[in-house]
Amino acid sequence: MFRLWGKIFKDNKLIQDTVICDNTDDTRTHKIFHALDAICYEFDLSKPIWLDSTIADFKRHDKARFYQDNFVDSIDFDFLEIHIIEE
């Protein structure tokens, strides 16, 4: 089972979180993108842009943070963090 944890932080405090589970036979990349879409839908956010630094962090740590630079719309929190907690 693939599980991705999405968290919103503001002032170093966890404001909102959710876990998305995926049991499909999709590739790992597709599971990540589908889970991120589900997280953004649940939190009512626009989809973030994957910058080169975001991709590098995700490859290295299975965790990525999306800041204001990653969003087209303005956000009212400090960052959105996604983290793979189970594969």
PDB file as gemmi writes it, atoms N, CA and C in Angstrom:
CRYST1    1.000    1.000    1.000  90.00  90.00  90.00 P 1                      
ATOM      1  N   MET A   1       0.840  -1.181   0.000  1.00  0.00           N  
ATOM      2  CA  MET A   1       0.000   0.000   0.000  1.00  0.00           C  
ATOM      3  C   MET A   1       0.884   1.243   0.000  1.00  0.00           C  
ATOM      4  N   PHE A   2       0.525   2.193  -0.821  1.00  0.00           N  
ATOM      5  CA  PHE A   2       1.236   3.462  -0.906  1.00  0.00           C  
ATOM      6  C   PHE A   2       0.456   4.503  -0.118  1.00  0.00           C  
ATOM      7  N   ARG A   3       1.150   5.221   0.773  1.00  0.00           N  
ATOM      8  CA  ARG A   3       0.497   6.277   1.554  1.00  0.00           C  
ATOM      9  C   ARG A   3       1.345   7.540   1.509  1.00  0.00           C  
ATOM     10  N   LEU A   4       0.690   8.664   1.227  1.00  0.00           N  
ATOM     11  CA  LEU A   4       1.352   9.969   1.174  1.00  0.00           C  
ATOM     12  C   LEU A   4       0.689  10.876   2.201  1.00  0.00           C  
ATOM     13  N   TRP A   5       1.512  11.494   3.034  1.00  0.00           N  
ATOM     14  CA  TRP A   5       1.023  12.370   4.096  1.00  0.00           C  
ATOM     15  C   TRP A   5       1.197  13.810   3.644  1.00  0.00           C  
ATOM     16  N   GLY A   6       0.117  14.565   3.622  1.00  0.00           N  
ATOM     17  CA  GLY A   6       0.149  15.978   3.268  1.00  0.00           C  
ATOM     18  C   GLY A   6      -0.113  16.829   4.498  1.00  0.00           C  
ATOM     19  N   LYS A   7       0.743  17.857   4.702  1.00  0.00           N  
ATOM     20  CA  LYS A   7       0.626  18.694   5.901  1.00  0.00           C  
ATOM     21  C   LYS A   7       0.775  20.164   5.520  1.00  0.00           C  
ATOM     22  N   ILE A   8      -0.026  21.007   6.152  1.00  0.00           N  
ATOM     23  CA  ILE A   8       0.093  22.453   5.976  1.00  0.00           C  
ATOM     24  C   ILE A   8       0.616  23.051   7.275  1.00  0.00           C  
ATOM     25  N   PHE A   9       1.656  23.873   7.148  1.00  0.00           N  
ATOM     26  CA  PHE A   9       2.275  24.518   8.304  1.00  0.00           C  
ATOM     27  C   PHE A   9       2.169  26.031   8.204  1.00  0.00           C  
ATOM     28  N   LYS A  10       1.949  26.647   9.355  1.00  0.00           N  
ATOM     29  CA  LYS A  10       1.989  28.109   9.470  1.00  0.00           C  
ATOM     30  C   LYS A  10       2.617  28.449  10.815  1.00  0.00           C  
ATOM     31  N   ASP A  11       3.624  29.291  10.814  1.00  0.00           N  
ATOM     32  CA  ASP A  11       4.350  29.684  12.024  1.00  0.00           C  
ATOM     33  C   ASP A  11       4.871  28.457  12.783  1.00  0.00           C  
ATOM     34  N   ASN A  12       5.425  27.502  12.034  1.00  0.00           N  
ATOM     35  CA  ASN A  12       5.994  26.264  12.582  1.00  0.00           C  
ATOM     36  C   ASN A  12       4.976  25.412  13.341  1.00  0.00           C  
ATOM     37  N   LYS A  13       3.705  25.557  13.012  1.00  0.00           N  
ATOM     38  CA  LYS A  13       2.655  24.750  13.622  1.00  0.00           C  
ATOM     39  C   LYS A  13       1.886  24.018  12.535  1.00  0.00           C  
ATOM     40  N   LEU A  14       1.559  22.766  12.821  1.00  0.00           N  
ATOM     41  CA  LEU A  14       0.763  21.973  11.900  1.00  0.00           C  
ATOM     42  C   LEU A  14      -0.676  22.476  11.951  1.00  0.00           C  
ATOM     43  N   ILE A  15      -1.166  22.949  10.822  1.00  0.00           N  
ATOM     44  CA  ILE A  15      -2.508  23.514  10.747  1.00  0.00           C  
ATOM     45  C   ILE A  15      -3.519  22.468  10.277  1.00  0.00           C  
ATOM     46  N   GLN A  16      -3.119  21.684   9.273  1.00  0.00           N  
ATOM     47  CA  GLN A  16      -4.037  20.732   8.663  1.00  0.00           C  
ATOM     48  C   GLN A  16      -3.215  19.581   8.090  1.00  0.00           C  
ATOM     49  N   ASP A  17      -3.727  18.361   8.155  1.00  0.00           N  
ATOM     50  CA  ASP A  17      -3.028  17.237   7.549  1.00  0.00           C  
ATOM     51  C   ASP A  17      -4.014  16.191   7.064  1.00  0.00           C  
ATOM     52  N   THR A  18      -3.539  15.348   6.169  1.00  0.00           N  
ATOM     53  CA  THR A  18      -4.331  14.254   5.639  1.00  0.00           C  
ATOM     54  C   THR A  18      -3.390  13.177   5.113  1.00  0.00           C  
ATOM     55  N   VAL A  19      -3.881  11.960   5.046  1.00  0.00           N  
ATOM     56  CA  VAL A  19      -3.123  10.846   4.478  1.00  0.00           C  
ATOM     57  C   VAL A  19      -3.930  10.280   3.318  1.00  0.00           C  
ATOM     58  N   ILE A  20      -3.269  10.131   2.175  1.00  0.00           N  
ATOM     59  CA  ILE A  20      -3.892   9.583   0.980  1.00  0.00           C  
ATOM     60  C   ILE A  20      -3.324   8.184   0.748  1.00  0.00           C  
ATOM     61  N   CYS A  21      -4.204   7.209   0.619  1.00  0.00           N  
ATOM     62  CA  CYS A  21      -3.806   5.819   0.379  1.00  0.00           C  
ATOM     63  C   CYS A  21      -4.096   5.457  -1.076  1.00  0.00           C  
ATOM     64  N   ASP A  22      -3.210   4.668  -1.664  1.00  0.00           N  
ATOM     65  CA  ASP A  22      -3.364   4.258  -3.058  1.00  0.00           C  
ATOM     66  C   ASP A  22      -2.977   2.788  -3.191  1.00  0.00           C  
ATOM     67  N   ASN A  23      -3.925   1.947  -3.560  1.00  0.00           N  
ATOM     68  CA  ASN A  23      -3.673   0.518  -3.733  1.00  0.00           C  
ATOM     69  C   ASN A  23      -3.619   0.098  -5.194  1.00  0.00           C  
ATOM     70  N   THR A  24      -3.582   1.051  -6.111  1.00  0.00           N  
ATOM     71  CA  THR A  24      -3.592   0.721  -7.528  1.00  0.00           C  
ATOM     72  C   THR A  24      -2.250   0.143  -7.962  1.00  0.00           C  
ATOM     73  N   ASP A  25      -2.228  -0.365  -9.188  1.00  0.00           N  
ATOM     74  CA  ASP A  25      -0.994  -0.908  -9.759  1.00  0.00           C  
ATOM     75  C   ASP A  25      -0.245   0.131 -10.586  1.00  0.00           C  
ATOM     76  N   ASP A  26      -0.551   1.397 -10.379  1.00  0.00           N  
ATOM     77  CA  ASP A  26       0.118   2.489 -11.090  1.00  0.00           C  
ATOM     78  C   ASP A  26       1.602   2.556 -10.721  1.00  0.00           C  
ATOM     79  N   THR A  27       2.345   3.337 -11.477  1.00  0.00           N  
ATOM     80  CA  THR A  27       3.749   3.552 -11.143  1.00  0.00           C  
ATOM     81  C   THR A  27       3.852   4.454  -9.928  1.00  0.00           C  
ATOM     82  N   ARG A  28       5.005   4.473  -9.307  1.00  0.00           N  
ATOM     83  CA  ARG A  28       5.228   5.305  -8.116  1.00  0.00           C  
ATOM     84  C   ARG A  28       4.995   6.780  -8.428  1.00  0.00           C  
ATOM     85  N   THR A  29       5.476   7.223  -9.573  1.00  0.00           N  
ATOM     86  CA  THR A  29       5.324   8.626  -9.974  1.00  0.00           C  
ATOM     87  C   THR A  29       3.857   8.990 -10.129  1.00  0.00           C  
ATOM     88  N   HIS A  30       3.084   8.127 -10.783  1.00  0.00           N  
ATOM     89  CA  HIS A  30       1.656   8.406 -10.945  1.00  0.00           C  
ATOM     90  C   HIS A  30       0.936   8.435  -9.606  1.00  0.00           C  
ATOM     91  N   LYS A  31       1.318   7.534  -8.699  1.00  0.00           N  
ATOM     92  CA  LYS A  31       0.709   7.524  -7.369  1.00  0.00           C  
ATOM     93  C   LYS A  31       0.991   8.832  -6.636  1.00  0.00           C  
ATOM     94  N   ILE A  32       2.206   9.344  -6.755  1.00  0.00           N  
ATOM     95  CA  ILE A  32       2.573  10.599  -6.100  1.00  0.00           C  
ATOM     96  C   ILE A  32       1.735  11.748  -6.657  1.00  0.00           C  
ATOM     97  N   PHE A  33       1.644  11.836  -7.977  1.00  0.00           N  
ATOM     98  CA  PHE A  33       0.874  12.923  -8.593  1.00  0.00           C  
ATOM     99  C   PHE A  33      -0.610  12.821  -8.269  1.00  0.00           C  
ATOM    100  N   HIS A  34      -1.169  11.620  -8.290  1.00  0.00           N  
ATOM    101  CA  HIS A  34      -2.590  11.451  -7.948  1.00  0.00           C  
ATOM    102  C   HIS A  34      -2.842  11.806  -6.479  1.00  0.00           C  
ATOM    103  N   ALA A  35      -1.943  11.399  -5.602  1.00  0.00           N  
ATOM    104  CA  ALA A  35      -2.097  11.714  -4.176  1.00  0.00           C  
ATOM    105  C   ALA A  35      -1.977  13.216  -3.933  1.00  0.00           C  
ATOM    106  N   LEU A  36      -1.026  13.862  -4.619  1.00  0.00           N  
ATOM    107  CA  LEU A  36      -0.879  15.316  -4.469  1.00  0.00           C  
ATOM    108  C   LEU A  36      -2.129  16.034  -4.978  1.00  0.00           C  
ATOM    109  N   ASP A  37      -2.702  15.562  -6.074  1.00  0.00           N  
ATOM    110  CA  ASP A  37      -3.955  16.138  -6.569  1.00  0.00           C  
ATOM    111  C   ASP A  37      -5.069  15.986  -5.532  1.00  0.00           C  
ATOM    112  N   ALA A  38      -5.144  14.818  -4.899  1.00  0.00           N  
ATOM    113  CA  ALA A  38      -6.173  14.576  -3.879  1.00  0.00           C  
ATOM    114  C   ALA A  38      -5.968  15.474  -2.661  1.00  0.00           C  
ATOM    115  N   ILE A  39      -4.710  15.666  -2.266  1.00  0.00           N  
ATOM    116  CA  ILE A  39      -4.394  16.552  -1.139  1.00  0.00           C  
ATOM    117  C   ILE A  39      -4.809  17.977  -1.460  1.00  0.00           C  
ATOM    118  N   CYS A  40      -4.460  18.454  -2.646  1.00  0.00           N  
ATOM    119  CA  CYS A  40      -4.822  19.823  -3.036  1.00  0.00           C  
ATOM    120  C   CYS A  40      -6.331  19.992  -3.123  1.00  0.00           C  
ATOM    121  N   TYR A  41      -7.021  18.968  -3.591  1.00  0.00           N  
ATOM    122  CA  TYR A  41      -8.481  19.037  -3.648  1.00  0.00           C  
ATOM    123  C   TYR A  41      -9.073  19.113  -2.241  1.00  0.00           C  
ATOM    124  N   GLU A  42      -8.559  18.280  -1.340  1.00  0.00           N  
ATOM    125  CA  GLU A  42      -9.073  18.266   0.032  1.00  0.00           C  
ATOM    126  C   GLU A  42      -8.795  19.578   0.766  1.00  0.00           C  
ATOM    127  N   PHE A  43      -7.625  20.169   0.518  1.00  0.00           N  
ATOM    128  CA  PHE A  43      -7.258  21.425   1.177  1.00  0.00           C  
ATOM    129  C   PHE A  43      -7.723  22.649   0.393  1.00  0.00           C  
ATOM    130  N   ASP A  44      -8.389  22.453  -0.750  1.00  0.00           N  
ATOM    131  CA  ASP A  44      -8.863  23.527  -1.616  1.00  0.00           C  
ATOM    132  C   ASP A  44      -7.710  24.437  -2.052  1.00  0.00           C  
ATOM    133  N   LEU A  45      -6.670  23.821  -2.606  1.00  0.00           N  
ATOM    134  CA  LEU A  45      -5.486  24.532  -3.088  1.00  0.00           C  
ATOM    135  C   LEU A  45      -5.321  24.337  -4.585  1.00  0.00           C  
ATOM    136  N   SER A  46      -4.639  25.291  -5.214  1.00  0.00           N  
ATOM    137  CA  SER A  46      -4.235  25.062  -6.597  1.00  0.00           C  
ATOM    138  C   SER A  46      -3.064  24.088  -6.593  1.00  0.00           C  
ATOM    139  N   LYS A  47      -2.828  23.434  -7.706  1.00  0.00           N  
ATOM    140  CA  LYS A  47      -1.735  22.464  -7.773  1.00  0.00           C  
ATOM    141  C   LYS A  47      -0.393  23.199  -7.765  1.00  0.00           C  
ATOM    142  N   PRO A  48       0.538  22.751  -6.944  1.00  0.00           N  
ATOM    143  CA  PRO A  48       1.846  23.409  -6.900  1.00  0.00           C  
ATOM    144  C   PRO A  48       2.715  23.016  -8.096  1.00  0.00           C  
ATOM    145  N   ILE A  49       3.670  23.851  -8.372  1.00  0.00           N  
ATOM    146  CA  ILE A  49       4.629  23.610  -9.445  1.00  0.00           C  
ATOM    147  C   ILE A  49       5.857  22.935  -8.849  1.00  0.00           C  
ATOM    148  N   TRP A  50       6.338  21.885  -9.509  1.00  0.00           N  
ATOM    149  CA  TRP A  50       7.527  21.170  -9.036  1.00  0.00           C  
ATOM    150  C   TRP A  50       8.759  21.901  -9.567  1.00  0.00           C  
ATOM    151  N   LEU A  51       9.420  22.663  -8.724  1.00  0.00           N  
ATOM    152  CA  LEU A  51      10.671  23.322  -9.093  1.00  0.00           C  
ATOM    153  C   LEU A  51      11.814  22.315  -8.997  1.00  0.00           C  
ATOM    154  N   ASP A  52      12.957  22.634  -9.621  1.00  0.00           N  
ATOM    155  CA  ASP A  52      14.100  21.716  -9.596  1.00  0.00           C  
ATOM    156  C   ASP A  52      14.541  21.396  -8.176  1.00  0.00           C  
ATOM    157  N   SER A  53      14.532  22.383  -7.296  1.00  0.00           N  
ATOM    158  CA  SER A  53      14.943  22.154  -5.907  1.00  0.00           C  
ATOM    159  C   SER A  53      13.943  21.252  -5.182  1.00  0.00           C  
ATOM    160  N   THR A  54      12.666  21.387  -5.498  1.00  0.00           N  
ATOM    161  CA  THR A  54      11.642  20.540  -4.898  1.00  0.00           C  
ATOM    162  C   THR A  54      11.820  19.088  -5.335  1.00  0.00           C  
ATOM    163  N   ILE A  55      12.092  18.886  -6.607  1.00  0.00           N  
ATOM    164  CA  ILE A  55      12.303  17.539  -7.141  1.00  0.00           C  
ATOM    165  C   ILE A  55      13.531  16.904  -6.501  1.00  0.00           C  
ATOM    166  N   ALA A  56      14.607  17.673  -6.374  1.00  0.00           N  
ATOM    167  CA  ALA A  56      15.846  17.155  -5.777  1.00  0.00           C  
ATOM    168  C   ALA A  56      15.619  16.744  -4.319  1.00  0.00           C  
ATOM    169  N   ASP A  57      14.923  17.576  -3.555  1.00  0.00           N  
ATOM    170  CA  ASP A  57      14.626  17.234  -2.157  1.00  0.00           C  
ATOM    171  C   ASP A  57      13.766  15.983  -2.068  1.00  0.00           C  
ATOM    172  N   PHE A  58      12.779  15.873  -2.965  1.00  0.00           N  
ATOM    173  CA  PHE A  58      11.898  14.721  -2.924  1.00  0.00           C  
ATOM    174  C   PHE A  58      12.644  13.434  -3.269  1.00  0.00           C  
ATOM    175  N   LYS A  59      13.521  13.503  -4.245  1.00  0.00           N  
ATOM    176  CA  LYS A  59      14.317  12.321  -4.608  1.00  0.00           C  
ATOM    177  C   LYS A  59      15.234  11.902  -3.463  1.00  0.00           C  
ATOM    178  N   ARG A  60      15.774  12.870  -2.757  1.00  0.00           N  
ATOM    179  CA  ARG A  60      16.729  12.597  -1.686  1.00  0.00           C  
ATOM    180  C   ARG A  60      16.059  12.095  -0.411  1.00  0.00           C  
ATOM    181  N   HIS A  61      14.913  12.674  -0.046  1.00  0.00           N  
ATOM    182  CA  HIS A  61      14.323  12.407   1.276  1.00  0.00           C  
ATOM    183  C   HIS A  61      12.920  11.813   1.251  1.00  0.00           C  
ATOM    184  N   ASP A  62      12.332  11.597   0.066  1.00  0.00           N  
ATOM    185  CA  ASP A  62      10.922  11.189  -0.050  1.00  0.00           C  
ATOM    186  C   ASP A  62      10.007  12.181   0.649  1.00  0.00           C  
ATOM    187  N   LYS A  63      10.431  13.434   0.671  1.00  0.00           N  
ATOM    188  CA  LYS A  63       9.676  14.513   1.319  1.00  0.00           C  
ATOM    189  C   LYS A  63       9.917  15.782   0.503  1.00  0.00           C  
ATOM    190  N   ALA A  64       8.883  16.593   0.343  1.00  0.00           N  
ATOM    191  CA  ALA A  64       9.028  17.847  -0.394  1.00  0.00           C  
ATOM    192  C   ALA A  64       8.188  18.923   0.278  1.00  0.00           C  
ATOM    193  N   ARG A  65       8.692  20.141   0.209  1.00  0.00           N  
ATOM    194  CA  ARG A  65       7.956  21.293   0.730  1.00  0.00           C  
ATOM    195  C   ARG A  65       7.659  22.247  -0.420  1.00  0.00           C  
ATOM    196  N   PHE A  66       6.410  22.668  -0.478  1.00  0.00           N  
ATOM    197  CA  PHE A  66       5.965  23.606  -1.498  1.00  0.00           C  
ATOM    198  C   PHE A  66       5.696  24.950  -0.832  1.00  0.00           C  
ATOM    199  N   TYR A  67       6.496  25.951  -1.179  1.00  0.00           N  
ATOM    200  CA  TYR A  67       6.381  27.296  -0.619  1.00  0.00           C  
ATOM    201  C   TYR A  67       5.579  28.181  -1.575  1.00  0.00           C  
ATOM    202  N   GLN A  68       5.470  29.451  -1.261  1.00  0.00           N  
ATOM    203  CA  GLN A  68       4.731  30.394  -2.098  1.00  0.00           C  
ATOM    204  C   GLN A  68       5.251  30.383  -3.538  1.00  0.00           C  
ATOM    205  N   ASP A  69       6.544  30.207  -3.729  1.00  0.00           N  
ATOM    206  CA  ASP A  69       7.121  30.183  -5.078  1.00  0.00           C  
ATOM    207  C   ASP A  69       6.574  29.039  -5.926  1.00  0.00           C  
ATOM    208  N   ASN A  70       6.087  27.987  -5.291  1.00  0.00           N  
ATOM    209  CA  ASN A  70       5.567  26.826  -6.010  1.00  0.00           C  
ATOM    210  C   ASN A  70       4.106  26.992  -6.430  1.00  0.00           C  
ATOM    211  N   PHE A  71       3.430  27.998  -5.910  1.00  0.00           N  
ATOM    212  CA  PHE A  71       2.010  28.195  -6.200  1.00  0.00           C  
ATOM    213  C   PHE A  71       1.804  29.440  -7.051  1.00  0.00           C  
ATOM    214  N   VAL A  72       0.854  29.352  -7.980  1.00  0.00           N  
ATOM    215  CA  VAL A  72       0.491  30.508  -8.791  1.00  0.00           C  
ATOM    216  C   VAL A  72      -0.352  31.468  -7.958  1.00  0.00           C  
ATOM    217  N   ASP A  73      -1.312  30.904  -7.204  1.00  0.00           N  
ATOM    218  CA  ASP A  73      -2.161  31.715  -6.328  1.00  0.00           C  
ATOM    219  C   ASP A  73      -1.410  32.007  -5.027  1.00  0.00           C  
ATOM    220  N   SER A  74      -1.856  33.039  -4.322  1.00  0.00           N  
ATOM    221  CA  SER A  74      -1.243  33.315  -3.021  1.00  0.00           C  
ATOM    222  C   SER A  74      -1.796  32.315  -1.993  1.00  0.00           C  
ATOM    223  N   ILE A  75      -0.966  31.975  -1.029  1.00  0.00           N  
ATOM    224  CA  ILE A  75      -1.358  31.015   0.004  1.00  0.00           C  
ATOM    225  C   ILE A  75      -1.329  31.711   1.359  1.00  0.00           C  
ATOM    226  N   ASP A  76      -2.149  31.234   2.286  1.00  0.00           N  
ATOM    227  CA  ASP A  76      -2.220  31.859   3.614  1.00  0.00           C  
ATOM    228  C   ASP A  76      -1.528  31.007   4.675  1.00  0.00           C  
ATOM    229  N   PHE A  77      -0.551  30.220   4.258  1.00  0.00           N  
ATOM    230  CA  PHE A  77       0.247  29.402   5.165  1.00  0.00           C  
ATOM    231  C   PHE A  77       1.703  29.472   4.710  1.00  0.00           C  
ATOM    232  N   ASP A  78       2.603  28.903   5.491  1.00  0.00           N  
ATOM    233  CA  ASP A  78       4.025  28.984   5.155  1.00  0.00           C  
ATOM    234  C   ASP A  78       4.431  27.971   4.085  1.00  0.00           C  
ATOM    235  N   PHE A  79       4.014  26.713   4.241  1.00  0.00           N  
ATOM    236  CA  PHE A  79       4.345  25.713   3.227  1.00  0.00           C  
ATOM    237  C   PHE A  79       3.449  24.488   3.349  1.00  0.00           C  
ATOM    238  N   LEU A  80       3.357  23.768   2.237  1.00  0.00           N  
ATOM    239  CA  LEU A  80       2.694  22.467   2.167  1.00  0.00           C  
ATOM    240  C   LEU A  80       3.799  21.428   2.067  1.00  0.00           C  
ATOM    241  N   GLU A  81       3.751  20.435   2.942  1.00  0.00           N  
ATOM    242  CA  GLU A  81       4.755  19.383   2.919  1.00  0.00           C  
ATOM    243  C   GLU A  81       4.095  18.055   2.582  1.00  0.00           C  
ATOM    244  N   ILE A  82       4.723  17.303   1.685  1.00  0.00           N  
ATOM    245  CA  ILE A  82       4.261  15.957   1.409  1.00  0.00           C  
ATOM    246  C   ILE A  82       5.373  14.991   1.779  1.00  0.00           C  
ATOM    247  N   HIS A  83       4.978  13.818   2.271  1.00  0.00           N  
ATOM    248  CA  HIS A  83       5.956  12.852   2.764  1.00  0.00           C  
ATOM    249  C   HIS A  83       5.418  11.447   2.511  1.00  0.00           C  
ATOM    250  N   ILE A  84       6.212  10.609   1.858  1.00  0.00           N  
ATOM    251  CA  ILE A  84       5.818   9.216   1.657  1.00  0.00           C  
ATOM    252  C   ILE A  84       6.033   8.476   2.963  1.00  0.00           C  
ATOM    253  N   ILE A  85       4.972   7.893   3.497  1.00  0.00           N  
ATOM    254  CA  ILE A  85       5.113   7.189   4.777  1.00  0.00           C  
ATOM    255  C   ILE A  85       5.044   5.673   4.619  1.00  0.00           C  
ATOM    256  N   GLU A  86       4.640   5.200   3.439  1.00  0.00           N  
ATOM    257  CA  GLU A  86       4.620   3.757   3.222  1.00  0.00           C  
ATOM    258  C   GLU A  86       4.565   3.472   1.729  1.00  0.00           C  
ATOM    259  N   GLU A  87       5.361   2.475   1.322  1.00  0.00           N  
ATOM    260  CA  GLU A  87       5.318   2.034  -0.081  1.00  0.00           C  
ATOM    261  C   GLU A  87       5.095   0.562  -0.133  1.00  0.00           C  
TER     262      GLU A  87                                                      
END                                                                             
